[in-house]
Amino acid sequence: MIALIVAAIAPAVALLSYFYLKNKYDTSILFEVVRTFIIGALLVFPILVLEYALEVERVFSSDWQHVLVASAFLEEFFKWFLLFYTVYKFVPFSSRYDGVLYGAAISLGFASVENVLYLMAAGIDYAVGRALLPVSSHALFGVLMGYYIGCAQWTVEKSMRICWMVLSLAVPIVLHSVYDLILLAVHENVILAIVPFMFFLWWFALSKTKKANENIA
């Protein structure tokens, strides 16, 4: 059991450490990053209850609806909601990169607990595949969410701040939806279909990370 938990959490910790160590600005925010990680981890349980309730009530008539609403929208919305009300409104950012860190932290906290639950059900043999796909994709959705939130906090003009906040929610939802739809639609050679998207996702997220570290929008 200990080996399984370590295998499930290690990818999230490694990715969060990577983004934390790339911070060129304030490295004294470790407490806030860890707190945000824990908030993301705790978020898994109400999301599971909500998804179960939606499934029991048969709200969705197709797998496509379930993927788009129960997975992509609900997960990204609640991560965004908690990031906004526990970090954005109360924690001053020393740079846009702080947003990247907090976004990665809340997403990786969520991904780590989700991964533990998945591996407990499916077995540790799936640990590598989970690390390369679901865990890393959650991290990148969070990085992008945090980047736009960081831009919003560093923007004075109200209309632009609203624009950044809309992007901070819309971009992760759209990308998460595309990711899930690829996995749902492709039944053979799924790796050939998802790998190009993951390369794009890494490129997109790292380009925003670089901009955030240069403190430019």
Secondary structure as UniProt FT lines:
FT   HELIX           2..21
FT   HELIX           30..56
FT   TURN            57..58
FT   HELIX           63..65
FT   HELIX           66..73
FT   HELIX           74..83
FT   HELIX           84..88
FT   TURN            89..90
FT   HELIX           96..122
FT   HELIX           124..126
FT   HELIX           127..130
FT   HELIX           131..135
FT   HELIX           136..153
FT   HELIX           158..185
FT   HELIX           190..213
FT   TURN            214..215
//
